[in-house]
Amino acid sequence: MDTDTRADIRNPNRNIIEVIRTLRPELRKSDRKVADVVLEDPRRILNATVGETAALAEVSQPTVLRFSTAIGCNGFQDFKIRLAQSLALGTPATHSVLLDTDEPEVVAEKIFDYTMTSLDWARSRLDKAALHKAIDILAAARSIEFFGFGASGIVARDAQQKFPLFGVPCGAQLDSHQQVMVATMMNPGDVAFMISNTGTTRSIIEIARIARENGASVIGLTGSDSPLASYCDVPLVVETLENTNMYTPTISRIAALVVIDILSTSVAMRRPAEDQARIHRMKRQLSDMRKMQPI
């Protein structure tokens, strides 16, 4: 891990639970014992003294103090304050403390808690100004094309299903050749909506570049301030507490889908009353189709 990355992780505004989980592999062996105790039950540590924490981790009290400094805190009390702030976001149940002995109901509880905590984290860090700019661009769009691969392609498909309801032609391009073709044919007034959790996929960055060179507005939905962001007129950073060591990036996909809902709902609310009435009629017709017909 390079120096800049370490400095960013130790930023006092970051969730200390995630800081511990991220830095754990680089900590000393004795410090990792403290980290494991914290991750296993952070609420228990919230009310513990230095001595009690040391006893739980089976380490010395100086080790607990050194651990606090190693994760970027100014002592044990500062660590507990940041721990309380993290717990205020929700109950963290990091994937790193899932045990082989966990019963399915325990796994369910931990993953639900971790997902809700991560969504709270994403909500607290979402750039509201960027959100407004993205809505302005989408509301004025002549057409919208969504681009994504893999899990991001699923989000693109979901977005492509929602936005045509507002009278704007939409597409969801998942094939790389088709993406190049569509991006090359875009014009001013069109919107290229790039979706990539990592923001480092070279082909997605290239598509963003092509679309922008042809005059299209480019919005990027990504999980960090990534290389993709520099090719976007509006980067929407949706940061989640993702852990992909054992799991597919479900949490980042859920967070991205939530942002798509926010954007599509906000655009819908700007439509004239007659357009909103058409949407309501469409929903009633779909509801009627779902009803069982009498035999």
Buried (B, 14 or more C-beta within 10 A) or exposed (E): EEEEEEEEBBEEEBBBBBBBBBBBEEBEEBBBBBBBBBBBEBEEBBEBEBEBBBBBBEBEBEBBBBBBBBBBBEEBEBBBBBBEBBBEBBBBBBBBBBEEEEEEEEBEBBBEBBBBBBBBBBBEBBBEEBBEBBBBBBBEBEBBBBBBBBBBBBBBEBBBBBBEBBEBEBBBBBEBEEBBEBBEEBEEEBBBBBBBBBBEBEEBBBBBBBBBEBEBBBBBBBBBEBBBBEBBBBBBBBBBBBBEEEEEBBBBBBBBBBBBEBBBEBBBEBBEEEBBEBBEEEEEEEEEEEEEEEE
